[in-house]
Amino acid sequence: MQIGFIGLGRMGGNMVRRILRDSDHQVVAYDPDRAAVRAAVQAGARGARSIPELVKALKPPRFVWLMVPAGQPTEEAIEKVAKHLSRGDTIVDGGNTNYRDDRRRAAQLRKAGINYVDVGVSGGVWGLEVGYCMMVGGPKAQVNKLAPILDVLAPPVAGPSAEVVGKRGWAHLGPTGAGHYVKMVHNGIEYGLMQAYAEGFDLLDKCEYELNKRLIANLWNQGSVIRSWLLELAARAFAELGEELEGIEGYTADSGEGRWTLAEGIERDVPMPVLASSLFARFYSRGNGEFTHRVLAALRHQFGGHPVKEAGR
């Protein structure tokens, strides 16, 4: 199969390399960063210097997969690609797009006879080696045509899960937007899991015992009920950065999916206190709660005469 790839960053570049390494599929690759294109060419892709050149290099019906930051960058990329595609071609959005944007874009592209498939991708920088879990939405016919690429990108499935998922770790979950909806909820759950681990290790760090946090992270993965890949990564972080995670500031960004998931929960009257608290904890990590704490200190001083710590002391 032949496919075009636009966006060759940490995820997109590794996905291209996995396709070329593990299959006979052909990839035409484009990125504004020429170094990223050269790296893809070295891996076996055909490089393109522009979106029109990429589209021209593909044989119809074309499949063009975008791995572009969500929001306006994806919006602009889809508009540029669509101008050069023909009826029967397909755009695949593998970024962290809001599912509502998927529905709108699919309806617009449908007028020109262009298909749209949304793919929520999880796996991060480790996907090159272990594969990517992919949550897919869109027309069944187009998903079936894309399946050979999805099969290469996804990890093999073993054990009881294979009875439900199939041989490879991807699934068609429903019509347009379903893939990114499930990925949105996935990321909301991820927020809560990360926060729980972070709070637990914080308590271990501050207790009276001299505890080896790397050892504990590895130990908990030996059959305990909280074992997980995130815990493996925690152990790796303690090994690489030291027990106190020296050199890292406690600043945690968020890329939007947690906010979308929380908003969806509010809209549907689904209580999500764990997600809410973990999202707000990220806000505090950026110093956004400084004035909140100053007000708290001032109020305690006013009603109870409690001492306050003056700034700069």
Number of C-alpha atoms within 10 A of each C-alpha: 13 17 21 26 25 26 25 26 16 15 22 26 23 22 24 27 21 20 23 18 14 10 14 10 15 17 25 24 33 27 24 14 12 14 11 20 25 18 16 25 19 12 17 18 23 18 24 24 14 14 22 14 15 23 22 14 19 17 11 15 13 22 26 25 22 24 25 25 17 17 14 10 10 20 15 12 17 19 12 13 17 20 11 13 22 16 16 15 19 24 23 24 25 27 23 25 26 19 22 13 16 23 17 12 17 19 16 14 18 13 10 15 15 20 24 27 27 33 34 26 24 21 16 14 16 13 20 23 13 14 23 27 23 28 24 31 28 24 16 16 9 19 21 11 12 17 14 14 15 22 19 21 29 25 21 17 16 13 6 9 11 13 10 9 14 14 15 20 22 24 20 20 19 14 15 26 27 24 27 31 27 20 26 25 18 17 21 24 17 16 21 20 18 15 18 14 15 13 11 11 15 13 10 16 16 10 9 8 8 9 13 12 20 19 12 15 22 16 15 16 17 11 9 9 8 12 15 16 9 16 21 16 13 21 21 15 14 18 14 12 12 13 15 11 13 10 8 8 9 12 11 12 11 11 11 17 21 23 18 18 24 22 15 16 15 12 9 9 9 11 11 17 11 16 23 18 14 21 22 13 15 18 16 16 15 14 11 13 13 11 10 11 11 13 11 11 15 16 14 13 13 11 8 8 10 11 11 12 9 6 6 4 4
